[in-house]
Amino acid sequence: MTNTAKNIPLKLSRVWDKTFPKSDRVRHSKVSFPNRYGITLAADLYIPKKSVFTEKNHGEKIPAVVVSGPFGAVKEQCSGLYAQHMAEEGYVSLAFDPSFTGESSGTPRYMASPDINTEDFQAAVDFLSNYYLVDPERIGIIGICGWGGLAINTAALDTRVKATVAVTMYDMTRVNANGYFDGENSEEARHAKKEALNKVRTEEFATGLYSRAGGCIAPESLPSDAPFFVRDYTDYYKTDRGYHRRSLNSNEGWNTIGCISFMNQPIMKYSGEIRSAVLLVHGEKAHSRYFSEDAYRDIVASGRFTENKELYIVPGAVHTDLYDGGRGGNFIPWNKILDFFGKNL
């Protein structure tokens, strides 16, 4: 018997509801495609208007990039901004909502999985590899924040990916297991966290109702002693800069136990075996900078496949400055990213 993947019908928004202005240099459309777990992913497809290839004239196919992230965001936020800009520069670009979130299918809602979310990236590569405009030998991926770590995991698994950019990266397995800044990196702390989360599982199975963990704190509710990174997230997700009604971080957050599987499924284990090109981009003043620095160290530790790996630190930038350029709009190093893809795709 042959299994076939089918799209689940999705109700996709047909209005421009992004957190960034629409470009007149690209063609935009909504698309959907299945992953190998039977979940249908919703995506925004951006195509450069200057492309002359059609199904009829068989012109030269062009490179493509897949974009996702941050963790708990939707494609209408900064992943869409990155995808649209890459299309302006001549790439077919796809920004998608991960499984269980945004306009994509998957129930129960607002769950995350190292395995399924890596598959989401691969399913997007499936789609682009078969899209008539795209050269399947010239596909790259961009992962932002928590999806930066998942992009690296995808690059370690999917040989079709020829270049990977991880921007303001989080390793979601590390932060879930060890806490911020590795402050809970002990068996005792992990055990306490697991006990609390599994107690929630038992209680919610009995009621059949799943609770939410809570998103970013509203500006008016921020305590005076809130850490800077908490304020940084609020400034993006809870203001007109980046708020979106479907974003988990902008609203009630993940399913309370939504990220439990990240605690014991490390995603960076084989990063040193990535043969394709990798660029890690991080802000000099970002609280999360250590994720990219440690990831780069591990990627090049073996001394193999190091010539096409790079860590680039953006002077003065904090974590969310690389989401949308920051309040000043100038922090995303587009020239660096474009030069990287130009050399490797």
C-alpha positions, 0 to 999 in steps of 0.5 A: 500500500502506498501512503500519500500526503494530502493537504488538510484544507486550511482557512487562510487569511487573504488580507495583508496582515503582516507587521511590516509593509508590503513590497511592490517589488515582489509577488505574494501568495498564500500556499500550503503543503503537508509534512510527513506527520500529516500536518498541513503547513501554511506559508507565505510565498514571495517571488521577485517580480523581476523573475522572467521564468514561467512554466511555459518559457522555461527560463533559468531557475533561481535560488530559494530560501525557507524562513521560520522563527522566532520560537512562538512567532508567526510568519506575519512577523519577522520571518515574513520580513526576512522572506520578503526582503530575500525575494526583493533580492532575487530569491524565491522565499517561503515563510511558514507557520510551524506545526500546531501554530499560526494558520498551520494545522495540528492538534492539540494547538500550541505544541512544539517538538524537536522532531516535528519542527525539524520536519517542518523545515524539511517539508518546506524544502520538499515544497521548494524543491518541486516549485517550478521557479526554483533550482533544487540545487540552490536552496537555503534556510534561515532560522530566527531565534529558537528556529535558528537552532532548528535550522542547524539541526535541519542542516545536519540532517538534510543534504538538500540544504546548501546554506544555513543562516541562524539569526539571534539563535536559541538552542531550545533544548538547552534553554528548556533543560538548563534554564536561561544562562544555564542557571538551572543546569542540575539534575535537581532543577530538571527533576523539579521542572519535570515533576511540575509539568507532568503533574499538569499533564495528569490534571489536564488529561482528567479535564480534557482542557489544556492551559497556556503558559503565558506569552510576553508581559504587557508593558504596563505589567512589567515589574520594575526589576524585570530583566532586560531580556524580558523588556526586550521581548515585550518591546517587540511582541506586545507593541505595535512594532511586532504584535500579531493576533496569532502569535503565541508570544504576543498573546497567551503563549505555548501550551503549558507542557508544549516544550517538554520534549525539548528537555531531553532531546538535544538538537545540536549533537551532529552540528559538527558534521554539517558539510554545507555552509553555515552563518551564525549572526548574533547581536553584540549585546544580546542576552542570548549571544552565548548560544551562537558562540557555543554553537559555532565552537561546536560546529568547528570543533572537529576541524572538519568542514570549517572553511564555510562556517562563520560567526558574525557579531552585529555591533551594538545589537540586542536580541530583538534588534535582529527580528526587524532591525530594531527601533532604528531599523538598521541592525539586520546585516543584510549585506552580510547575509546576501553575500553569504547566500550569493557565495553558497547558493 
